[in-house]
Amino acid sequence: MATQPEFSRVLAVEGLTPDKVRKETVEANAKECAALAKRFDLRDLSNFRADIRIRRVEGGDVVRLEGKLSADVVQTCVVSLQDVHAHIEGEFDTFLAEENKHAAKKFGDEAEFGIDDDDSAPEVIQNGQLDLGEIAAQYLAVELDPYPRAPGVSLAAQLAEAGIEVKNNPFAVLKNLNAEDGGKPKSTAKSRAADKLKVVAAEKAGKAKKGDGK
C-alpha cells in the first residue's frame, strides 16, 4: 500500500484542455509543514506555498506544470550545529504524461519525448491525478542548501571544527577523502560537509602554490 505524502493536493487531469491554463495555489498547513520538515531533516518549515499553472499540451496526453514556490526554513549548520534561517524561492517547469500514453511523439513545439529516453521522458500521471502538493515538495527539496552554514562561520573555522589539517600538498588531501572511511560514503551531514571542505581547501591550496611559483 502506497504511503500518503505529507503534503497532498490532488487534481484530476480529466478536465484539463489544451486551450486553457488552470491556476492553482497550494499551501501547507502547520501539521504538513512539520511532517515535511521531518522528511527533509529541517529544524523548521513554515509559509510553504506554490503557485502553479497547469495546461494540457497540444496532442492530448501530456500535462505541463509551471510553478513558483516559496518557504521559510531553518536548517542546521553543518559545522557549528546552530540554526540557519533562510527564505527560499524557486521555480519549476515540468511535464507529466498519462499512464501508457508517453510513447515517442511530438507535442506541438513544446517538447519531444522518446519512450526509450529515460532522461527526457516525462513522469507518468498515476490514476489520472496530479498531486500538486507532492510535486511542490519535491522541488522544495531541490532548492534546499545541502551544506547550510551559519553566518560568520569562515572556511578556516569549518576546517578546524571538522578536524581537517590543510597542508601545501592538495593531492594528499584529495587522496585521503576515501582512505579515512575505507572508501565508503560518510553517513552524517557533518561528515559529508567535511569531504566537501577538503576539496575546497585542496583547490585553494593548489591555487596559492601556483601563484607563489613553487
Backbone hydrogen bonds, N-H to C=O, Kabsch-Sander energy under -0.5 kcal/mol:
donor,donor_aa,acceptor,acceptor_aa,energy
11,L,130,L,-2.9
13,V,128,G,-2.2
16,L,13,V,-1.7
20,K,17,T,-1.5
22,R,20,K,-0.5
22,R,54,I,-3.3
24,E,52,I,-2.7
26,V,50,A,-2.5
28,A,48,F,-2.5
33,C,29,N,-2.7
34,A,30,A,-2.1
35,A,31,K,-1.9
36,L,32,E,-2.4
37,A,33,C,-2.5
38,K,34,A,-1.7
39,R,35,A,-2.0
40,F,36,L,-2.5
41,D,38,K,-0.9
42,L,37,A,-3.4
43,R,74,V,-2.7
44,D,74,V,-1.4
46,S,72,D,-2.5
49,R,47,N,-0.6
49,R,70,S,-2.2
50,A,26,V,-2.3
51,D,68,K,-2.7
52,I,24,E,-3.4
52,I,50,A,-0.6
53,R,66,E,-3.3
54,I,22,R,-3.2
55,R,64,R,-2.0
56,R,17,T,-0.7
57,V,62,V,-3.1
60,G,57,V,-2.4
63,V,96,L,-3.4
64,R,55,R,-3.4
65,L,94,T,-3.0
66,E,53,R,-2.4
67,G,92,F,-2.8
68,K,51,D,-2.1
69,L,90,G,-2.8
70,S,49,R,-2.2
71,A,88,I,-1.9
72,D,46,S,-3.0
73,V,86,A,-2.9
74,V,44,D,-2.4
75,Q,84,V,-2.8
77,C,75,Q,-0.5
77,C,82,Q,-3.1
78,V,148,P,-2.5
81,L,77,C,-1.2
84,V,75,Q,-2.6
85,H,83,D,-0.5
86,A,73,V,-2.3
88,I,71,A,-3.4
88,I,86,A,-0.6
90,G,69,L,-2.3
92,F,67,G,-2.3
94,T,65,L,-2.7
96,L,63,V,-2.5
97,A,123,E,-3.3
98,E,61,D,-2.4
99,E,125,I,-0.8
101,K,98,E,-1.9
105,K,113,F,-1.3
107,F,105,K,-0.5
107,F,111,A,-1.8
108,G,106,K,-0.9
110,E,107,F,-1.6
111,A,107,F,-0.9
113,F,105,K,-1.3
117,D,114,G,-1.3
118,D,116,D,-1.0
121,A,117,D,-2.2
123,E,95,F,-1.1
125,I,97,A,-4.1
126,Q,129,Q,-0.6
129,Q,126,Q,-1.9
130,L,11,L,-3.4
132,L,9,R,-2.4
132,L,130,L,-1.0
133,G,9,R,-0.5
135,I,131,D,-2.2
136,A,132,L,-2.3
137,A,133,G,-2.2
138,Q,134,E,-2.2
139,Y,135,I,-1.7
140,L,136,A,-1.9
141,A,137,A,-2.0
142,V,138,Q,-1.1
143,E,139,Y,-1.2
143,E,140,L,-0.5
144,L,140,L,-0.9
144,L,141,A,-0.5
153,V,150,A,-1.7
154,S,152,G,-0.9
158,Q,154,S,-2.2
159,L,155,L,-2.6
160,A,156,A,-2.4
161,E,157,A,-2.7
162,A,158,Q,-2.4
163,G,160,A,-1.0
164,I,159,L,-3.1
165,E,163,G,-0.5
166,V,164,I,-0.6
167,K,165,E,-0.5
172,A,169,N,-0.6
173,V,169,N,-1.0
174,L,170,P,-2.0
175,K,171,F,-2.2
176,N,172,A,-1.2
177,L,174,L,-1.4
179,A,175,K,-0.6
180,E,176,N,-1.5
181,D,178,N,-0.7
182,G,179,A,-1.0
183,G,178,N,-3.1
184,K,181,D,-1.5
192,R,188,T,-2.2
193,A,189,A,-2.1
194,A,190,K,-1.7
195,D,191,S,-1.7
196,K,192,R,-1.7
197,L,193,A,-2.4
198,K,194,A,-1.9
199,V,195,D,-1.6
200,V,196,K,-2.2
201,A,197,L,-2.9
202,A,198,K,-2.5
203,E,199,V,-2.4
204,K,200,V,-2.4
205,A,201,A,-2.6
206,G,202,A,-2.4
207,K,203,E,-2.2
208,A,204,K,-2.3
209,K,205,A,-2.2
210,K,206,G,-2.0
211,G,207,K,-2.1
212,D,208,A,-1.4
213,G,209,K,-0.5
213,G,210,K,-0.7
214,K,209,K,-1.6
